[in-house]
Structures are given as C-alpha cells and as structure tokens.
Amino acid sequence: MSEIPGITLPAEPRADGSGVILRLRVQPGARREGIEGIVTEADGTVRLKIALTVAAEGGKANARLIALLARRWKFPKSAFTITAGEKDRRKTILVAGDGATILARIAAECEAAGQKGT
C-alpha cells in the first residue's frame, strides 16, 4: 500500500515504474455513480470503493468502470487493464503511466470523497 500524508491508498507502484496496481471494490447497480472512498474488507484488504449505475452483465460494468476512472483521473482508457477479478466485485487493475502522478490523482479523489483511510 502507498502512504500519502493522512491517506493509505490501496495502490502499489510497479517496481519498473510502468504504472500502479490498484485494488477496487465495485458496486454495480448503484443509484449513484462515483468513487466512494477507501474501505477495509473483513479480511483486512484495503480497497477503493466505486459505485456504478450499470448492471454487471456482459462486461458493461467493467467498461463503465474504466470509462469513469479515465474521465475522473484524466488518463486514456487504454491506460487501464483489469488484471484480476474481471467477473468479481473485487478487482485489481493496472493503471499504466507515471506512478507518482497516478497516486497523486487517486489521493486527491479520496480526499474529495472525504475518506482518509485507515
């Protein structure tokens, strides 16, 4: 996990500097769409919670997830790859690019959501 003053992010910069691995908890079929902040699951795993208004069928939620993150963090959709959990609410994604820039944008989003993490 990455530490930014006051925030623990569910993200790990890749050792080769090619991006950041991010752990997510996705809630499809929500009333409102957006990044809801950081959550700690029962097993102690810290994840970034994201609500999506689309149903989890036929890859619609995954496509919407990538579109939402790309728009919010101002990265191209091609920078995002789901590396684990394609058919699960718990997902791991790779965000390709400069690790420091990615982490700063994630931290700003979490602060805006009012989540300081644990």
Buried (B, 14 or more C-beta within 10 A) or exposed (E): EBEBEEBBBBBBBEEEEEBBBBBBBBBBEBEEBBBBBBBBEEEEEBBBBBBBBBEBEEEEBBEBBBEBBBEBBEBEEEBBEBEEBEEEBEBBBBBBBBBEBBBEBBBBBBBEBEBEBE
